[in-house]
């Protein structure tokens, strides 16, 4: 059963309330100010899981979850399902539901992903906005001789941004920004059509589903055959 089909079942709320390996915030710690963001999850058995770091932790819907640091390597990076990654502790979400560097490949020879697998879904999430960590991230950043911030260095690597978040870009040309936060609440899982609609408003597009990709490829093949006639 596909995850989106499961969400229509009556026991959704009961099942999605389950969580494993995560810390739920106390009521006194729930943020007063919040910001909407989007996070890509892996699905398994009807549950939501992080893609790479602490990927075994089951994430509930509707509960504020505290960010925790992943296990570090001897080189100071964080361990993940795909190997060592740069250590920027906190929940990683985005200001748009787009992540074209993560996904499936129809051919191993492809250098970049070209479709969104069925077991990867976008969710609308909330992150706290009570503490201004953006100023701290920018204070720590390196700058050019002209005083311009080097985007990839405007990050916090020694602590979790509790009570807030900061925006981060791996480079100035990156589409959108990551939001790295001290906590997160999953509001709802988005359908494929909802993701397309949201991204259309931003003027961007996430990876297509495998079904849509095959449909597009067939249309291109049909047009090519028509030109040969």
C-alpha positions as CSV (number, residue, x, y, z in Angstrom):
1,X,0.0,0.0,0.0
2,X,1.3,3.4,-0.9
3,X,1.7,5.9,2.0
4,X,-0.7,8.4,0.5
5,X,-3.4,5.6,0.3
6,X,-2.7,4.8,4.0
7,X,-3.4,8.4,5.0
8,X,-7.0,8.1,3.9
9,X,-7.7,5.2,6.4
10,X,-9.7,5.9,9.5
11,X,-7.0,4.8,11.9
12,X,-4.5,7.4,10.6
13,X,-4.5,9.6,13.7
14,X,-3.9,6.7,16.1
15,X,-1.1,5.1,14.0
16,X,0.7,8.3,13.2
17,X,0.8,9.2,16.9
18,X,3.3,6.4,17.4
19,X,7.0,7.5,17.8
20,X,10.2,5.7,18.5
21,X,13.6,7.2,19.5
22,X,12.6,10.8,19.6
23,X,12.0,13.3,22.5
24,X,8.6,15.0,22.6
25,X,8.8,18.6,24.0
26,X,7.2,19.4,27.4
27,X,4.2,21.7,27.2
28,X,6.3,24.5,28.8
29,X,8.8,24.2,26.0
30,X,6.4,24.5,23.1
31,X,7.3,27.6,21.0
32,X,5.0,30.6,21.0
33,X,6.1,31.8,17.6
34,X,6.6,29.5,14.6
35,X,7.5,29.4,10.9
36,X,6.1,27.1,8.3
37,X,8.6,24.9,6.4
38,X,8.7,21.6,4.4
39,X,10.6,18.4,5.1
40,X,11.2,15.3,3.0
41,X,10.7,12.0,4.8
42,X,11.2,8.3,4.1
43,X,8.1,6.1,4.7
44,X,8.1,2.6,6.1
45,X,5.2,0.6,7.5
46,X,2.9,3.7,7.4
47,X,5.4,5.7,9.5
48,X,7.6,8.7,8.8
49,X,11.4,8.5,9.2
50,X,14.3,10.9,8.6
51,X,16.1,10.2,5.3
52,X,19.7,9.9,6.5
53,X,20.7,11.0,10.0
54,X,19.1,9.0,12.9
55,X,17.1,7.3,10.2
56,X,15.7,4.7,12.6
57,X,13.7,7.3,14.6
58,X,10.0,7.2,13.9
59,X,8.5,10.7,13.7
60,X,4.9,11.4,14.8
61,X,2.5,13.8,13.3
62,X,1.2,16.7,15.5
63,X,3.8,16.6,18.2
64,X,6.7,18.9,18.8
65,X,9.9,16.9,18.6
66,X,13.3,18.1,20.0
67,X,16.3,18.0,17.7
68,X,19.2,15.7,18.8
69,X,22.7,15.5,17.5
70,X,23.6,12.4,15.4
71,X,26.6,10.2,16.2
72,X,29.9,11.8,15.1
73,X,32.7,10.3,13.2
74,X,36.4,10.7,14.3
75,X,36.7,13.3,11.6
76,X,33.9,15.5,13.1
77,X,31.2,14.7,10.6
78,X,27.9,13.0,11.4
79,X,27.1,9.4,10.6
80,X,24.2,8.7,8.2
81,X,22.7,6.1,6.0
82,X,24.7,7.4,3.0
83,X,28.0,8.0,4.8
84,X,29.5,10.9,6.7
85,X,27.9,14.3,6.3
86,X,28.7,17.8,7.4
87,X,27.7,18.4,11.0
88,X,25.1,21.1,11.4
89,X,23.0,19.9,14.3
90,X,19.2,20.5,14.3
91,X,16.2,19.4,12.2
92,X,16.8,20.2,8.5
93,X,13.8,21.4,6.5
94,X,13.3,23.8,3.7
95,X,11.3,27.0,2.8
96,X,10.1,25.1,-0.3
97,X,9.2,21.4,-0.9
98,X,12.1,20.9,-3.4
99,X,15.2,18.7,-3.1
100,X,16.3,17.7,-6.6
101,X,19.6,16.4,-5.3
102,X,17.8,13.6,-3.4
103,X,15.7,10.9,-5.1
104,X,15.8,7.9,-7.4
105,X,17.6,7.2,-10.6
106,X,16.0,5.2,-13.5
107,X,19.6,4.4,-14.6
108,X,22.7,3.9,-12.5
109,X,24.7,5.9,-15.0
110,X,22.8,9.1,-14.2
111,X,24.8,11.7,-12.3
112,X,21.7,13.1,-10.6
113,X,18.3,11.8,-9.4
114,X,15.5,12.1,-11.9
115,X,12.4,11.0,-10.0
116,X,10.8,11.1,-6.5
117,X,10.4,7.5,-5.2
118,X,7.0,6.5,-3.7
119,X,8.6,6.0,-0.3
120,X,9.7,9.6,-0.1
121,X,7.0,12.1,0.9
122,X,6.9,15.8,1.7
123,X,5.3,17.1,4.9
124,X,4.4,20.6,6.0
125,X,6.2,21.3,9.3
126,X,6.5,24.1,11.9
127,X,9.8,25.2,13.4
128,X,10.2,27.5,16.4
129,X,10.9,31.2,16.0
130,X,11.2,32.5,19.6
131,X,15.0,32.8,19.5
132,X,16.9,34.7,16.7
133,X,19.6,32.2,15.7
134,X,20.0,33.8,12.3
135,X,22.1,36.6,13.8
136,X,24.3,34.1,15.5
137,X,24.9,32.1,12.3
138,X,25.8,35.2,10.4
139,X,28.1,36.5,13.2
140,X,30.1,33.3,12.9
141,X,30.3,33.4,9.1
142,X,33.4,34.2,7.1
143,X,33.3,37.3,4.9
144,X,34.8,38.4,1.6
145,X,37.2,41.4,1.5
146,X,34.1,43.5,0.7
147,X,32.3,42.3,3.8
148,X,29.9,40.0,2.0
149,X,28.9,36.8,3.9
150,X,30.2,33.5,2.5
151,X,26.9,31.6,2.6
152,X,28.4,28.1,3.2
153,X,30.1,29.4,6.4
154,X,27.0,31.0,8.0
155,X,26.2,28.0,10.1
156,X,26.3,26.7,13.7
157,X,28.3,23.5,14.3
158,X,28.7,23.3,18.0
159,X,25.2,23.5,19.3
160,X,21.5,22.9,18.4
161,X,19.6,26.2,17.8
162,X,17.1,25.6,20.6
163,X,14.0,27.8,20.6
164,X,14.5,28.9,17.0
165,X,16.1,28.3,13.6
166,X,18.4,29.8,11.1
167,X,18.4,29.7,7.3
168,X,21.4,28.2,5.5
169,X,22.6,27.9,1.9
170,X,25.4,25.6,0.7
171,X,26.0,28.3,-1.9
172,X,24.4,31.6,-2.9
173,X,22.8,30.0,-6.0
174,X,21.1,27.3,-4.1
175,X,17.3,27.1,-4.8
176,X,15.6,28.2,-1.6
177,X,17.2,27.7,1.9
178,X,17.4,25.1,4.5
179,X,15.9,25.9,7.9
180,X,18.0,24.3,10.7
181,X,15.9,24.3,13.9
182,X,16.0,23.2,17.5
183,X,12.6,21.5,17.3
184,X,9.9,20.6,14.7
185,X,6.3,19.6,14.5
186,X,4.9,17.7,11.5
187,X,1.6,19.3,10.6
188,X,0.5,17.1,7.7
189,X,1.8,14.9,5.0
190,X,1.4,16.5,1.5
191,X,0.1,14.7,-1.5
192,X,2.1,14.7,-4.8
193,X,-0.4,17.2,-6.3
194,X,-0.2,19.5,-3.3
195,X,3.6,19.6,-3.6
196,X,3.3,20.5,-7.3
197,X,0.8,23.2,-6.5
198,X,3.0,24.8,-3.7
199,X,6.1,24.8,-5.9
200,X,4.2,26.3,-8.8
201,X,3.5,29.3,-6.7
202,X,7.3,29.6,-5.9
203,X,8.1,29.1,-9.6
204,X,10.1,25.9,-9.0
205,X,9.6,22.1,-9.4
206,X,10.6,19.1,-7.3
207,X,11.4,15.8,-9.0
208,X,8.5,14.2,-10.8
209,X,7.0,10.9,-9.7
210,X,8.2,7.9,-11.6
211,X,4.7,7.7,-13.3
212,X,5.0,11.3,-14.5
213,X,8.5,10.8,-15.7
214,X,7.6,7.8,-17.8
215,X,4.6,9.7,-19.2
216,X,6.8,12.6,-20.2
217,X,9.4,10.3,-21.7
218,X,6.6,8.5,-23.7
219,X,5.3,11.9,-25.0
220,X,8.8,12.9,-26.1
221,X,9.3,9.5,-27.9
222,X,5.9,9.9,-29.6
223,X,6.8,13.4,-30.8
224,X,10.2,12.1,-32.1
225,X,8.5,9.3,-34.0
226,X,6.0,11.7,-35.5
227,X,8.8,13.9,-36.8
228,X,10.3,10.9,-38.6
229,X,7.1,10.2,-40.5
